[in-house]
Amino acid sequence: MESEFLKFRDTVQRLHATLESLQRAVAGLEVAPLRGRDWYELLVRKLVPQLSDEAYLVVAVVGGTNIGKSVIFNHIAGCRASATSPLASGTKHPTCLVPASFTERHNLAEVFPGFELQEWSDAEAALAEDDRHLLFWRRSEETPDNLLVLDTPDIDSDARINWERADHIRQCADVLIAVLTQQKYNDAAVKEFFRKAAAEEKLIAVVFNQCLLPDDEPYWPLWVSTFCDETGVDPEILYVAPNDRPAAEALKLPFYERPWPVDGAAPPANDQPRSLLADLSQLKFHDIKLQTLSGSLRHLTSEDAGIPTWLREIEQCSERYRAASELLAAHELARINDWPVIPDSVMIAEIRSWWQTQRTGWSATVHSVYNAIGKGVTWPVHFARDRLYGESVPPLERYREREWNTILTTVEKVYEKLTWLEELGNELLRPRLKKLLSGTSRAELLQQIHAEHQQVDLAAELEQLVSRELTEFQRQSPKHFEFFKRIDTIAAAARPATSVVLFVAGFGPAGNAIAPALTDAAVQGALHIAGDFAGGTVAVAVGEGVMSGAAAGAGWLEARFRRLHEAFTAERAAWLATLLKRHLLGDLPEELQAAASLTGRDEFRDVTAAVARLREQIEQIPATLETT
């Protein structure tokens, strides 16, 4: 017995833990919580607390209003443990008979989760109105050590709270004593309760109470048959009890066992009354416990009513989120194809600045001197232009203005796409996008982006990018880098000749567009040197070949130069995309993606594996029962 229970206990405990973990993962999504589901209540109210190495049975007396449940319970107890009244005041809270030493071995709070336990002191206490789920218990010397017996609230009460209490008891019970009468055997609420009990494979004993004997002997089999057909119940034991109130109040009501199913028109009469408590104590506890456990486990793993139904809900929810995520991603809300390019002069100046830090010795001195001369030569030109046309706007500020125009256009496109998705998107996206687009969200977004855009230090960002990219170039292509350093050294020696030739050739101060390049021979080497690299010669000083950039070496260098432009452009576009994500979309993309991947989470796989494991273990139970 011990090993049979323990093999289920470990699997069920792991299943319970992973279910709770998976429930936390799906919290906030369109998946109903576990609480309130029949299979989950069965798990937490019966399987988790009762799977142990010591078996006991929970027997509950259940039925509708004014049918004598408490009378039958008191007969089992051998005393007036539960209140009875001809006015049908009705039990509001369950009352439990507990073996004398049971609480020394078990925690009653774990046996009856969800109830507030109070020790019995007055039979009338269970009749009191109270919003709390109370359970009154009392020790009983007559009750077998492995048997708990309960009186329960009416299962056909108008008070919903009574249904909840009765359901909780049904879920934790192993054996149900179904009390029926001619007035209640076909009641809709009663039949619904017992349909659930049959689905959970509870062992059910039927007491057909308040019979007019012997007149009703031909009729009760018809009533019981209707009840069984409507609910799926197959009674383990069946009793009939007469309508005898004095005997009931004196705890002397006789219970007559009748065979079921009935063969023939009427069953043979048996005038020897039975003791319900004695019959319960002689039940095969081992068989019943395994049977009720197997029924509960089968219900738990049922494709139609158990854990798989919840897993399918998660799969369907995950699929809806996947569709929403794909729909949002497919329209590339922040895609930007026409981000402005930073001026070449600004990029060249930054490259020049970085390259200057790589020069050493006399080469660094020569270039510094001639750079200073170059700036001095071009100063009059800049001064005269500013006097004629007004002070010019720095290139980076002009670039900032072009960026802002692009930002305005991009935000407009993003809102157009979001509006389209809100109107035509799926059921998950629609309410979320409607909230994003409501009110003054667009004006507030532009205000936030504009404030942050004005604070961006474009020069610092460009400096960091050039330093990072060229340092990486130095690391990855040390031979090329050393080659350019040698060119730079040669250019330093040739600097005077270069300056004179280019000035005479007409590319002096008047050629403002070329002036930045002329002030730095290293940049000449990096951007304008002719393609004699491939042939093994270096023409540094003069000629059209120096400025053409048409040869293979120059093409390679030009590609490196373009890469810097593209990298900076990509960083700036990514900056805007980040702001749109932060201030507009928020966590929506991550929320959709996380929900779309629910079925790939470890918790989902663990629950699925635990269900499969339980099914394998359940298959072994019938063979065990047959040999017991």
Secondary structure, DSSP 4 states (H G I P E B T S, - for coil): -HHHHHHHHHHHHHHHHHHHHHHHHTTTSSS--STT-HHHHHIIIIIHHH-SSS--EEEEEEE-TTS-HHHHHHHHHTS--S---TT-----S-EEEEETTHHHHS-HHHHSTT-EEEE---GGGGGS--SS-EEEEEEESSS-TTEEEEE---TT-S-HHHHHHHHHHHHH-SEEEEEE-TTTTT-HHHHHHHHHHHHTT-EEEEEEEEE-TTTTTTTHHHHHHHHHHHH----SEEEEEE--HHHHHTT----EE--SSPPSSSPPP--S---HHHHHHTS-HHHHHHHHHHHHHHHHH-TTTSHHHHHHHHHHHHHHHHHHHHHHHHTTTT--S-PPPPPHHHHHHHHHHHHHHH--HHHHHHHHHHHHHHHHHHHHHHHHHHHHH-PPPPHHHHHHHHHHHHHHHHHHHHHHHHHHHHHHS-TTHHHHHHHHHSTTHHHHHHHHHHHHHHH--HHHHHHHHHHHHHHHHHHH-HHHHHHHHHHHHHHHHHHHHHHHHHHHTT-STT-TTTHHHHT-HHHHHHHT--GGGTTT----SSSHHHHH--SHHHHHHHHHHHHHHHHHHHHHHHHHHHHHIIIIITTHHHHHHHHHTGGGSHHHHHHHHHHHHHHHHHTTHHHHHHT-
